[in-house]
Amino acid sequence: MPKLVSFPIACWLLLSTSNCNWAAEETTIVSPSGDHSIQFSLHDGVPHYSVAFRNVPILENSELSLVLDGGELGDRFVVESKQADSANGSWVPVVGSRASYPDSYNECVIQLRGGNQKALRLELTFRAYDEGVAFRYTIPPQEGIDELELKSEDTHFQFTDDHFVYWDDYPQARYSKLRISEMPGRSIRPLLVEAGSHFVAIAEAGSIGHYAPMMLNRSGKNQLVTRFRSGTVSASKSLTTPWRVIMVAEQPGTLVENHYLLQNLSPPSKLNDTSWIQPGKVWRSSLTTKGAKAIIDYAAANNYQYVHYDAGWYGPERDANSNPLTVIDSIDMQETIRYANEHGIGLICYINKIAMSRYDLDKTFQTYQQWGIRGVKMGFVDWTSQSDMEFLYAAIEKAAKYKLIVDIHDNFRLTGIERTYPHLLTVEGILGNEELPEKGNPPKNVLTTSYARMIAGAGDYTPCYLNGRVVSRSFQLALGVVFYSPLQYLHWYDQADRYPENRYPELEFWKEMPTTWDDSKVVHGSIGSYMTVARRKGDRWFVGTIVDEARSLDIPLDFLGPGEFAAKIYAEDPDDKKQVVIQSRQVTANSQLTATMSSGSGCAIMISPMPTSTK
């Protein structure tokens, strides 16, 4: 099997003008708005890039390199050709945080050729969007290359100072705020950075179905470098990496609003028919038929769409002999599905990688479809290597074949692939309500997660309501808006028999709350301190505010359109933060509402147009 002699690929990225500047060894690409720019240059034949936001340097003189199996690094590149392109449009997601996503950019593809006799070729693609910049490597097909083995990707991010980062090394870890120089190990993506007066996110976008997930190592002064989580990457004939993304904004909430940039950088939907994909609210059942029926009754009466059987429904989840085509004695699967269908409720069932890899997955998913199961939640998902990603992507595609919606739990975060596979409605990769507030997930961490993690897109946070871990129920109500997830798993540790009719009138908020939206805005906030998110469906707005320390927040309503509106406010009871009081106000776009909250509490607001009076 012939090997390609290894060569360094150094790429220098900088945002620039709408057209490529054809200087011999320097090219700048600028976003349509002019805010972001990325510049490519060759330094002694080694590609580099720089990034600026509104003419303020963010990354400087950053080398890009790929390390291939086969020999010493040493080739130097010359620019062979450059090709400019641009796009100005938008697209409509099957499910989303907005009704449509803008998709406009300026692009330059730079073909490089090695300076020695082997004349190895490399393409670098740079894009500048109004939301950020991105680049990727392509090793095109060329004579003498049959197989490629990428030992390492050495993409550098050279910051201008020793900035603060919000570091985590595991998808369900607690965040730590520390300097780049203090990072104790590799960080997973996305990584949120405070760069002076700006906020920066480093992310990965596009398909990683045949690639290894990106990590970020500290490397040199004020510098980060990409690493594979584990192993190497192999390819036949040619290779294109995922996009490396740098998003910059003046407010951290803007980065959360712009999460769709990762989808813009991903392939369009592979599914011709998406009519069967239904988002919605989910309630996890006990592993009994009776428990599921009680939840189905509540779901049907309260505008929920799914009931869920979690780990254990086909046997002990860690037992390799638990067959995903069997059902434990306490569950009559066909009766549960019959009852759910009768009430217009779908059933989602857990399945982990042990069962997916040990048993024929085609047969398993085909059987689920025949039974009438509507979706699967994949657990024990590995995310470290190319082989892990190939297995996961194959499972996602197989679920689509049998019209099963997907929720991925444990160790995976989105890279925009929900555009390609719109039946993938949500993922975990988040430290959610499964962790007790007093132990590992206090409000301060929740308010870091709501920024740093949600840059990647949908997050399955699993809010609770009556469980003992709940400190403030108004906080829990607001989580359904703060954390975007087309599948909202609510009441995670609760059962329906604890909810007598009309006992908790404030749950009207969750009853009326959608899970996909026509518009979404982060109204204001500060990482680790507070956050207010407003989302619209049709002509109604839903607002969620959560805080760490006690405070009163003025919430401007300038996102409302013309006319008068009725605001229903679900606020913390000042005498008991586990209780919620409901208030009503008439408001307009010129109004503001004041939410007064104790530490670790929140406020939820539903705003509807006032009915037009008729004579």
N, C-alpha and C positions, 0 to 999 in steps of 0.2 A: 504494500500500500504506500504510494508515494506521499512524502510529507512536504509541506511548504516550509521553506527556510523561514525562521521567525524574523519578523521585522518590526521596528517600532512605529506606531502610528501616533503621532502627536498632532492634536488638533487644537487650534486656537479659536475660540468662539467669542464673537462680539456682535451685539445688535447694531443695525445701521439703517441706511436709507432704503427706500422702497425698491431701488434697483441696486444691482451689484456695482461696486466701484472696482474697475478692472485694473487697478494698480498691480504690478507684477506679482507681488507677494503679500498683498493686503486687500481684504474685502470686508466691507461693513454692510450689515443688513439692519434696517430700521423697521420697527413695527408700523402699521398703518397710522396710528395716532402720533407716532414720533416719540413715545415715552420710553420704549425699550429699544436697546441696540445691542448687537453682537458683532464682534470683529474677529475675522480670521487673519492669521499671519503666519509666515514661515520664518523661523529664526534658525539660521544655518541649516536649512532644510528640514527642521523639526516643526510640525504644526503646533500652533497655540491658539488660544481664544481669550477674549475679554468680554465682560458684560457691563453695561451701564444702564441706569434708570434715570431718565430726565437729566442726562449728562453727568450724573454722579457715578463714579466708578463703584461697581459692586464686586466683580471678580477681575483680577488683572493677571495677564501673562501666564495663563494656565495651560500646561502641557497636556496633550492627549496622546495616549499610547495603548496599543494592543500588544500583548506578548503571546506569540504563537510558538508551538512546539517545533523544534528543529535546529536551533543554533543561536549564535550570538546576535544581539541586536546591533545594528550598525548602519543599515540603509538610511539615506537621507532623500527627501522628496523634493520634486519640482512640480509646479502647477502645470498640468497638461491642458485643462480647459475649465471653464466655468459656465454655468447655465442658470439663469434667473427665472423665477416663476412667482406667481402671486395668486391669491384667492380672496374673494370678497362675498361671503354668503352666510348661511345659517343652516341648521338642520333640526329636525323634530325628533326627540327621543321617544321610544316606546313608553318609558317611564322616566321621570326626571324631576329635578328641583326647579326647573323652569319649563315653560311650554315649548321653547325653542332655544337653541344655543348658538350664539354668534360664532362664526368660524372664518376669520379673515387673517391673512398673514402674508408676509413677503418671505421669499425663499431663495437660497442660492445653493446649488450643488457644485461642489468643487472636486474635480478629478485630479488625483495626484499620481505621479509615477516615480518609482524608485530611481535614484540617480546612478545605480550600478548596472551591470550587464543584465541582471535578472529582470530589471524593469517591472517590479511588482507594482500593482495598481491598487489604489484605495480611493473610495469616494467618501466625502464628508458632506452631509446635508445639514444646512442651518436654516432655522425658521425663526422669525420674529412675529409674535402675536401681540395684541394689546394687553393680554393677560400675562405674558412672559415669553421666554425664548426656549428653544429646544434644538438639540442636535443628535445625530446618530452616525455610526460608522457603517459602511458597506464594503466588504471585500468581494468584488464582482468576479464572475467566472473568468478564468484566464488559463492560458496554456501552462501545463505542468502541475496544476493543482487539482487533485482528486478529492482529498480529504483535508479538513482543517481541524486542528485542535487548539482552542484558545485557552491558554494556561491562565491568563489574567487580563483584566481590563484595567488600565491605569489612567483613568480620566481624573485630572486634577481640578480642584476648586480652590483657587488662591484668593482668599479674602484679603481685604485691606487692613484688617485689624483682628485682634483676638476677641472676636464677638462672643456674645452669649448664644448658646444653642439649647434647645429643649430635647434632651437626649433620652432615647430608650433603645435597648439592644434586643428587645423581644416584643412581638406584636401585642402581648397582653401585659406589658410591664408598666410600672409607674414611671412618670416622667421626672427627670432631674434637670434643673436649670444650672448650667455651668459654662465655663469658657471653653472655646475650642481646645486650648492647651490643657484643659483638665479632663477631657473625654477619656474615660477609663478603658474603652474598647470600641468596637465597631458599632455604629448606629444603623438602625433600619430606616427605611424611607416611608413617608416623606420626612425630611428633617427641617424643622422650623428654626430660623436664625434671626436674631436681632442684630441688624447691621447698622449701627448708629441710629438714625431717624427712620430707617426703613426696615421692613420685615421681608425676609427671603425664605422661600421654600425650595429645597432640592428634592426632586421627585423622579420617578421612573414611569414611563408611559408606553403604551402600545403592547403588542403581543409579546409575552415571555413564555409562550408555549414550547419553545425550543431553546430556551436560554436559562441561565441561573439568575435568581433574584439579586439585585444590587444591594450591597452594604456600603457604608462610608467609614473609612478609617481616618484617624488623625495621622498626618504625614507632613512633617516640616512645619515651619512657623506659619501660623494662621492658615493652614492648608489641610484640605481633606482629599482623599483619593478613593476611587471606587474599588471594591473587591467583590468577588463572588462569595456568597454565604458558604458554599462548599463545592469542592470538585472543580472540574473544568467544563468547557463548552465545546461540543463537537458538531461539525456540519459537513455536508457533502457539497463540493464544487464552489459554493459561495456562502456568505454569511452577512446578515444585517442585524445589528444590535437593536434593542429597544431604544427609545428616545431618552436622553438625559435632559431634564427640564429644570429651568431656573425661573421661578416666579418671584416678582418683586412688587411690593405695594407699600403705601404709606400707613395703612391700617391692617392689622392681622386678619380682621374679618373679611377684608377684600380677597385674601387668598382662599378663604373658605368658600366665598361666593363663586370664585373662579375655578372650582374643582373640575368643572367640565373641560378645562383645557386638556386634561389627561385623556378624555374621551375624543376630543378633536384630533388627537395624535394617534388614535386607534382605528383599525379598519372598520368600515361600516358593517351593519348587521349581516350575519350569514344566514339569517332565518327569513325565508320568503313569507311565511305565515306567522304573524305574532298575535293573532286574535285571541289565542288561548292564554296569553300571559296576563295575569290579573294580580296587581299589587293589593295590599290590604293590611288589616290588623289581625294579629294572631294571638291566641291564648293557649299556653301549654297545659295539657291535661295530665292528671294522674294516669297511671298505666292501668286503667280500667275502662270498661265500656260505660259504666254508670257515670264516672267522672267526665268522660268525653261528652256524654249526652247533656249533662248539666251545663257544660261550657257552650255546647252547640245552641242550647236554649237561650243562654245569655247573649251569645254572638248574634243570633238571628234577631233578637229584640233590640240590639244596641249597635247595629251597623258595623259588626266585625265580619271578617271574611273567612277566617281559617281557625281550625283547631289543630293542635300539634301533639303527636306522640313523640316523646324525646327518648334518649338513650335507655335501653332496657326492654323495649317493646318486643324485640326478637330474642332476648336473652342477655346475659351479662355482657356489657359493652367491651370489656377487655379480654373476653374469652374468644380465642380464635375459632372455636367450634360453634359460636353463636351464628346460626344460619339466618340471613336476612329474609329468607322466604318462609320462615316459621313465625308463629305468633304465640306469646305466652298465654297461659290459661285464663288470666283475668281479663283478656281482651277478646271480644268477638269482632274481628276486623270487619267482616262483611256487614254486620249489624251497625257498627259505628259508621261505616261509609254510607249505608242505606239511610240512616237517620240524618247524617250530615247533608247528603244530597237532597233529602226531602225538605230541609230547612234552608237550602241555598248556601251551605257552608262547605268549604273544601277541607280536605285532610292533608297535612304535611307530616312526613315521618322522617325520623333521624336514621342515618346510616353512616358508619364510620369507615375509614380506609381499610381497617382490618377486614371487614366484610366485603368492601368493594374490590379489594385485591385478591381475596381468597376465593370468591365465588364469581361465576360468570356474570359480568355486569350487564351485558345485553339481556340475558335471561331475567336478571333481577329487576331491571327497570321496565322491561316489557311486562313482567308480572305485575308490578306496581300499577302500570297503566291499565292493565286488564282488571285489577281489583277496583280501580277508581281512585287511587291515591293521586293527589294533584301536585305534590311537590316533595322534594327531599332536602334535608339539612345534612350537609356533609361534615362529619367530625373527624378528629385526629388527622387533620390535613397537614402533611409535611410541606415545607416551602423552601428548603435549603438549596436544592440542586436542580440541574437541568432535567434529570429523570423525574424528580418530584413534579416539576411543572408539566412535563409531558403527560404524566399520569393524570394530573388534575384537569388539564385542558381536555383530555380524551373523555374524562368522566362528565365534564360540563357539556361537551358536544353530544355525548350519549344521552344525557338527560333531555336535551332538546329533541332528539330523535323520538323520544317517547312522551313529549309534551309534559315534562315535569319542571316546574319552577325550582330554583335553586337558592339555598342559603348556605354559605360556607362558613363554618365556625373554626375556632382555634387560630391557626397561625398564618393567615393569608390577608393581604391588603390589596385593594383594587389598584389597577394601573390604567383604568379607562376601558378595560375589556368588556364592561357591561354594555358598551355600545355594540360591540361585535356579537355578544351573547346576551341579548336583552332579557332573557329568562333568568339570568343571574341577578337577582333582585337586591341582595344585600350580602354582606360578609361581616364577620366579627373582627378579628385582628385589633381588638380594643379591650381595655380593662373596664368592663361594664359593671352592672349591678350585682354580678356574681361575687364580687369582692366587697367585703364589709367596709363601710366608711371609716370606722375607727381603726381598722387594721391596715388596709393598703390603698383605699380609694376615697380619700376625703374630698370634700367639695373643691378644694384648691386643685387637686389633680383632675377632677372632672372638668374644671374650667381651663385646664391646660389641654386635655384631650379634645375638648370641643373645638379647639383651634388646630393644634398640631396634627391630630389624627384625621380630622374631617377634611383636610386638604386633599386626601386621597379619594374622597367620595363616600358613598353610603356606609354607615356603621351601625351594626346591630347591638345597641347598648342594653337592651332588655330591661326597661324600667319596671319597677314594682309599684305596689300601692299600699296594701295592708300588711305586708311582711314586716317583721320586727326590725329589720335593718333600715327601714324607712324612717328618717328623722323629720322630714318635712314633706307633706303630701302635695303642697303647691309646687315644690321643687320637682317632684315626680311628674306632675301634670305637664310642666313646662318642657320636660325632656323630650316628649313626643314631637315637639317643634324644633328644639335646639339641635337634636341629633337627627339628621336626614336619613331615612331608611324606608324604601318602598315597601318592605315588609317590616312592620312595627310589631315586635314581640312585646306585648304589654302584660301586666300582672304576673311577671315571670315566676314568682314563688307563691302565688296565690291560687286558690281554688274557688269555683263559682259559688259554693254553698256558703261562703262568707259574705256574699253580696245580696242581702235581702232587698226586695224591690223598693226603690226610692230612698234607701238608707244613705246613699252618698250622691246627692243631686249634682255635685260638682263634676261627676264622671260624665255628665253631659258633654264636657269639653272633649273627652276622648271619643265619645259617640259621634260627635259632629266632625272631628278632625280627620282630614284626608291623610294619605301617606305619600302622594305625589302632588306636584304643585305647578302652578302657572308662573309664579314669580317667587323669588326668595331674596331676602336682604338681611345682612347683619347690621342692625341699627346702630349699635355701639357696643363697646366692650374693651376689656383689658385681660391679657393672658393670665390665667390663674386667679382672677379677681371677680369679673362679672361678664355677662354676655346677654344681649337681647337680640333675638332673631324673629323676623316677621316673614310669614309665608302666605301666599294668596292662592286660593282655588276658586275660579269663577269670580264672583263679586264679593267673596268673604275673605277676611284676613284672620290668621291665627298667629298670636304673638307669644313667645316664651322667653322669660327672663330667669336666670339663675345667678346666685351670688355666693361668694365665699364668706366674707365678713359682712356684718350687719350694715345696711345702707338704705337710703332712699334714692331711687333713680327716677328722673324725669324721662319719660318715653315719648319722643315726638312722633306724631302720626302723619308726617308730611308725605308718607308713601301712599296715603289714601287718595282716591280720585275726588272729583267734585261731588258736592251733595252732602247730605247728613247721614250719619251712621249711628247705630246702636252698639255700644261696647258693653260686653259682659265680662266682668273682671273676677277671676278666681284667685283670691288673695289669701295669704297666710292669716289665720286667726291670731290676733295679737296676744290672746290669752293662752293659746295652745297651738304650737306650730304643726302639730299633727292633724289639725282641723283646718278646713277651708271655708272661707266666707265668700258669698257671691254678691257682687255689687253691679249696678247698671248705670251707665252714663250715656248721654247723647253727645256725639263728637263730630268734628269735621277734620279736614286735613290741617287746619291751623291749631288744633288742640294738642295738648300733651297730657298724658296720664302719669301720675306719680305712684310708683310701687315702693312700699315700705316693707323691708324684709329683714328678719333677723339672720344671724350667721347660718350659712348652709341652707338657705331657703330659696323660694322662687315665687313667681307670679305667672299666671296664664291668662290670656285675653282673647276673646272671640269677638270680631267686629263684623257686623252685617249692615247692609244698606237699610235705611229707614223705609218702610213701605210708602209708596206714593199715595197720597190721599186722593180720593175721587169724590166728586160732587154728585 
